[in-house]
Amino acid sequence: MKRIANASLKHLNSFSVEARAGHLLKLESREDIQRFMLEHRFDAKRDLVLGGGSNVLFAGNVQGTVILNRVSGKKIVEDSNDEVVVEACAGENWHQLVLWCLDQGLSGIENLSLIPGLAGAAPMQNIGAYGVELADILESVQALELKSGKQCEFKHRDCRLAYRNSRFKSTDAGKYLITGIRLRLQREFIPKLSYQGLAEELLSVGVKTPTARQVSEAVIRIRQRKLPDPGITGNAGSFFKNPVVNQATADLLKNEFAGLPVYSAGSEAKLSAAWMIERCGWKGRSMGGAAVSEQHALVLLNKDNATGNDILRLADAIQESVQDRFGIQLQPEPVIIRN
């Protein structure tokens, strides 16, 4: 277990903004986790469990301790030929886990390729992309209750997964340390190509009947074209959620704003936040050191040594524009840390 006082968090968030923590604690083994639970009294108001840092904006410092769970490991725990359950420790890199599952001949996870972050963070916001969400494959979540040290297992139905949300991000934020996840995957591949552009991408390279690996490769190509590399320019991917509204509101907006993309979301409708942001003139614009990506209007960038507050001010201005023009309040995807 490694502990650093007055630690910089710049290299631990994909926005690459400077922030500091009173202490940084890195857990690298199950023994480290046990020791941490015995020795550290977690304070949700001062402390923070941090995953890969790809879904957080530091607009302030962490006064207490930042805990990094970097315990890794993955294995197949159930195999009934048709369905296979994979267990992954929280510190596993998500994309490398996807590729490993494909190497085992497993499918259902391929549309979630190249999503940054760690496996333990995946259920926090119910990661999703290209027509698939973690909710489609999640079997269970293993966690420790930070207050009592009690080991807990949350079945799929108990995680309260919703669009970019879960109990771990909302009602129970700061209550649990996720230690692992289990995924239920398939040996028989059934492609999910409903997302606009995915089938076209496959056809563009001459693939009519894709394998799971080919779908993964197509998703990777699309993401690399549309989303800037955080290793080059700091960003957290999509900054805003696509708003979910009732069907009556969606119909009114479609009539008033020709071309507004609207997608089915069960009994409700999902609107394109990127389309609205672009129509408000923000795509490619800068505000101080922060900017909106020219590749994708949902992506905010640390373009020129921006602070977290620079990025937050840009986000606030975008929200105000969209609210004024469309009457829709955009909600951020990242967790925002303030002083």
TORKE-262572 format. One record per residue (C-alpha): x, y, z. Coordinates in steps of 0.001 Angstrom, whole numbers, padded with zeros to 6 digits, always signed. Layout:
BEGIN
XYZ
...
//
This chain:
BEGIN
+000000+000000+000000
+001533+003289-001115
+000726+006613+000545
+001739+010084-000703
+001049+013342+001136
-000024+016521-000679
-000269+014597-003934
-000849+016012-007398
-003842+014542-009238
-002936+015967-012659
-001778+012601-014015
-004806+010819-012524
-007580+012566-014473
-008087+012468-018225
-008778+016226-018335
-005182+016597-017082
-006120+019530-014846
-004110+020287-011743
-005629+019450-008376
-004215+018131-005146
-005179+015656-002459
-004259+015749+001220
-003128+012145+000779
-003079+009640-002074
-003490+005982-001166
-002824+003264-003748
-004190-000228-003101
-002401-002917-005127
-003460-006184-003486
-006322-007728-001553
-004137-007437+001547
-003863-003691+000891
-007659-003454+000787
-007972-005327+004085
-005362-003102+005705
-007052+000018+004324
-010402-001031+005777
-008834-001642+009177
-006731+001523+009349
-008658+004203+007480
-011940+005765+008580
-013474+006880+005294
-015106+010323+005314
-017377+010801+002282
-017215+014580+002708
-013410+014712+002483
-012258+011478+000834
-012678+010185-002720
-012454+006772-004370
-010982+007418-007812
-011008+004977-010728
-009250+005719-013989
-010087+009425-013754
-011879+009445-017096
-015223+010583-015688
-014268+013288-013222
-013603+017022-013371
-011500+018499-010594
-012720+022061-010073
-011230+021979-006594
-008874+020007-004370
-009620+016918-002292
-009004+017858+001319
-008830+014292+002562
-007555+011077+000952
-007911+009905-002643
-008081+006096-002773
-006901+004289-005902
-008028+000670-006121
-005539-000880-008564
-006095-004532-007672
-006269-006420-010964
-007210-009887-012149
-009823-011570-014319
-011119-015100-014839
-014045-017176-016020
-016084-018315-013002
-019043-020008-014725
-019206-021748-018093
-022381-023396-019355
-021199-023507-022980
-023772-020974-024205
-023320-018447-021384
-020134-017585-019548
-019677-015448-016435
-016447-013448-016272
-015179-011921-013020
-012882-008898-013110
-011242-007010-010269
-011967-003299-010038
-008456-002284-011106
-008653-003979-014508
-008387-001660-017517
-011828-001764-019165
-010706-001865-022800
-008115-004557-022091
-010872-006568-020385
-013017-006254-023523
-010163-007517-025701
-009459-010395-023310
-013117-011466-023418
-013004-011447-027225
-009850-013589-027088
-011856-016146-025065
-014477-016283-027832
-017023-014347-025770
-019420-011708-027077
-021926-009134-025874
-019211-006702-024757
-017726-005755-028144
-019754-002542-028611
-018159-001208-025424
-014627-001265-026854
-012193+001595-026199
-014217+003152-023383
-011575+004608-021054
-011397+003793-017368
-011335+000786-015066
-013732-002118-014585
-014731-000975-011102
-015993+002346-012441
-018104+000767-015182
-021220+000178-013026
-020932+003619-011406
-022388+005367-014433
-023611+002297-016341
-021198+002885-019218
-022689+002600-022668
-021899+003110-026342
-023139+002149-029801
-026425+000648-028682
-025158-001357-025678
-024970-000525-021962
-023207-002317-019140
-026722-003083-017870
-027092-005509-020801
-024271-007750-019568
-023776-007020-015852
-024388-009990-013561
-023327-008505-010222
-021072-006062-008380
-018859-006946-005409
-018146-004138-002960
-017108-003240+000574
-019232-000909+002657
-016725+001770+003608
-018272+002537+006992
-018536-001011+008321
-016148-003017+006137
-018991-005410+005319
-018638-007371+002084
-021631-006909-000202
-022795-008369-003482
-025290-006446-005584
-027153-008424-008206
-028034-006662-011440
-031489-005670-010219
-030030-004194-007002
-027613-001832-008769
-030453+000480-009921
-028842+000976-013301
-030222+003812-015396
-028982+006011-018212
-025423+006919-017122
-026392+006339-013515
-026591+003778-010714
-027015+003625-006962
-023204+003908-006649
-023232+007317-008352
-026462+008678-006865
-028110+007565-003609
-025103+005553-002370
-022299+007777-003678
-019257+007489-001414
-020716+004564+000505
-018997+001600-001171
-015600+000574-002498
-016284-001546-005569
-013845-004470-005606
-015056-006417-008640
-017739-007055-011229
-019201-010105-012941
-020349-010048-016556
-022625-012576-018271
-021434-013051-021861
-022298-015327-024773
-020399-017811-026892
-022898-017497-029746
-022412-014086-031312
-025511-012018-032104
-024436-008602-033446
-026082-005431-032170
-025861-002961-035031
-028819-000671-034374
-026623+002346-033613
-026493+004743-036528
-023207+004454-038367
-021976+001121-036964
-023426-001069-039711
-022265+001488-042292
-018737+001368-040881
-018658-002412-041285
-019992-002247-044833
-017402+000396-045703
-014681-002217-045179
-016640-004950-046958
-018006-006772-043889
-021616-007930-044268
-021676-010672-041640
-019343-009482-038880
-017670-011348-036084
-017573-009907-032571
-013954-008924-033161
-014892-007057-036350
-017626-005144-034513
-015081-004221-031838
-012637-003017-034486
-015368-000949-036153
-016289+000662-032822
-012615+001464-032194
-012258+003125-035609
-015392+005234-035093
-014336+006317-031594
-010850+007248-032774
-012297+009386-035561
-014949+011100-033440
-013272+011504-030070
-009958+013220-029325
-007257+011177-027605
-007026+012272-023927
-003335+011339-024048
-002870+014238-026467
-005595+016709-025455
-007198+016449-022021
-010879+015464-022092
-013386+013120-020472
-015251+012037-023602
-018880+013117-023699
-019338+015836-021085
-023145+016043-021211
-025813+013367-021096
-028334+013163-023892
-031525+014579-022310
-034394+012144-021761
-037836+013771-022018
-041443+012671-022359
-042711+011984-025855
-044959+015057-025923
-041983+017347-025245
-039939+015561-027909
-042736+015999-030474
-042995+019722-029730
-039241+020191-030118
-039142+018177-033355
-041878+020391-034812
-040081+023562-033763
-036520+022501-034633
-036333+020599-037904
-033643+017941-037943
-033387+017465-034180
-032393+013795-033685
-034758+011971-031344
-034252+008378-030220
-036582+005968-028488
-035953+005489-024755
-038705+003115-023708
-041825+005163-023013
-039746+008349-023253
-037490+009953-025850
-033787+010810-025898
-032584+014017-027556
-029187+014662-029113
-027263+017004-026824
-024489+017317-029424
-026960+018573-032061
-028333+021232-029730
-024868+022368-028630
-023741+022637-032233
-026866+024616-033204
-026019+027048-030409
-022700+027685-032137
-020380+026111-029595
-018629+023440-031673
-014950+024370-031991
-015239+027466-029777
-012836+028305-026960
-013243+030049-023625
-009901+030732-022020
-007915+027502-022001
-011039+025347-022402
-012698+024508-025715
-015421+022479-027397
-013969+019830-029681
-014188+020384-033431
-014643+016612-033782
-017650+016238-031481
-019705+018946-029766
-020227+016846-026618
-016512+016793-025858
-014949+019594-023807
-011181+019984-024002
-008320+021165-021878
-006879+022960-024891
-004390+025344-023312
-003495+024463-019720
-007070+025032-018510
-008050+024707-014880
-011027+022668-013798
-012908+025897-013187
-012130+027065-016746
-013794+023928-018091
-016676+024295-015664
-017295+027892-016771
-017434+026734-020394
-019873+023959-019451
-022073+026457-017593
-022153+028771-020624
-023158+025889-022899
-025916+024827-020509
-027269+028382-020429
-027319+028606-024242
-029138+025298-024669
-031620+026202-021923
-032369+029570-023546
-032834+028187-027053
-034404+024777-026491
-035751+024917-022936
-033648+021874-022050
-031295+021680-019062
-028232+019616-019954
-026746+017453-017210
-022993+016718-016962
-021782+013124-017142
-018569+013529-015104
-018501+013758-011345
-017516+017332-010523
-015252+017836-007494
-015485+021312-005975
-013809+022886-002963
//
